[in-house]
Amino acid sequence: MLTRRFLRKRSTEATRPKKQNPCNQPSEAMIQVINVRKSFDDPVLRDISLSVYCGETVGILGKSGTGKSVLLKLIAGFLRPDEGSILFNGKDITRMGEQDLLDFRKQVSYVFQGGAFFDFLNVRENVAYPLRERETLNEVQINTRVEYLLDAVELEGMGELIYDELSTGAKKQVAIARSIAINPAVILYDEPTTGVDPIIGKSLSRLIRKLGKQENLTSIVVTHDLKCLEIVSDRIVLLKDGFIKFQGTVEEFHSSQDPFVEAFRSGKRFEEETPVPGTPETGDRLEI
C-alpha cells in the first residue's frame, strides 16, 4: 500500500515550480566569486575568490565585522562589489541591468536572519505568498504545494497558526519553507540559528541539510555557529580581515594546524604579530 507521504510527494511534483538552473553537472561551479573587493569607509572584503558547485552547501564563518553577510548580499545581487566579478552559471551579475538582475533574483532565495515573517498572515499564507506572486499555479496547486512544504519543514498541521503562536524556531521553519516554495536554484541563509537555543539550532541545521539534499539545492550558509556548519556544510570557508583564511571540508577544518583556525575552533583569543592596516585591532574575542 502506498503511504500518504509517498502520495503527497508524487502529487506535489506536478505543482513544483520548474527549477530554471538545475544542476545537470554537479562538477560545474554555479557561483563564482572572483577577486571581489568591497568597502564601507574601511575595507570589508579585500580580495575574495570562491566557487560554489552545483548541489553543494558551503558554510561561511568569521568573527563579527569580517564581511560574511556582505559577501552573501553581494552574491544575492543586493550589493555591487567595488572590484571583481560574481558569476552565476557563467553570467556576471555585477554587470547586469535591472531587468536581468530581477530575473536572476527569481532563481535565488534569501533567508534573512530574522526570518522576515509576515505577521499579518498565518503560516499557510506566508508559505503561499511567493507562489501567488508568481501567478503560475492555480489555488488547488498552491494548496498542494504548501501542504508538501509544511510537511517538509516539519510543520504539518500548523498552517493556521499566526505569528504570536509560534516559537522563534518555528518562525525560522516557516521562512525556510517559503524560501524553497518557488524551487530556487540557490538558497542563501543569513545566520539561520541565531536567537534559538542549541537544541533547536541543531534541529534547524539538520532540517537545512535534509532539504538541501531533498530539493537538490545549491546553498550558502553564513553563521557564527560552528556546530551548525558541522551539520550542514560540504565545505567551510573561514574569513579573516577581509580575506579567506581557510577553505576545505569539515574534516580538514578540524584537522588544520593553522593557529587562527585552531583558535577559532576553540573560541580562544588570537594574537597577530603584524596586523593588516585598516583592520580592527587584533586580539578580539572570536565569536562562535
Secondary structure, 3 states (H helix, E strand, C coil): CCCHHHHHHHHHHHHCCCCCCCCCCCCCEEEEEEEEEEECCCEEEEEEEEEEECCCEEEEECCCCCCHHHHHHHHHCCCCCCEEEEEECCEEHHHCCHHHHHHHHCCEEEECCCCCCCCCCCHHHHHHHHHHHHCCCCHHHHHHHHHHHHHHCCCCCCCCCCHHHCCHHHHHHHHHHHHHCCCCCEEEEECCCCCCCHHHHHHHHHHHHHHHHHCCCEEEEECCCHHHHHHHCCEEEEEECCEEEEEECHHHHHHCCCHHHHHHHHCCCCCCCCCCCCCCCCCCCCCC
